[in-house]
Amino acid sequence: MAKRNNTNLPMSDALQEFIQKNKLQKGIDKVDARQAWADLMGNGVNNYTTAVELKNDTLHVSLSSSVLREELSLGRSKIIAMLNEELGKELIKKLILR
């Protein structure tokens, strides 16, 4: 049984410590990246989005519209910047639209 830590920690610090000890940050980043895409792109793009997956520092987005894929590819660097700003950290370095 682990020794109980009697110091009072704010809940956010305790959760962050738990996340780090259990190596959960990558999973949380994946969920956050999906949510950031959905929030930033809105219903128009989300209706054509079939999958969003974060692998290392690359966000893979599957789209059902080739026209939309071409349109979004023109603003790829801006989209990456907006996603990272939404996430609050430089998580995404590359965006692959397929």
Secondary structure, DSSP 4 states (H G I P E B T S, - for coil): -PPP--S---HHHHHHHHHHHTT-HHHHHHHHHHHHHHHHHHHHHHTTEEEEEEETTEEEEEES-HHHHHHHHHTHHHHHHHHHHHHTS---SEEEE-
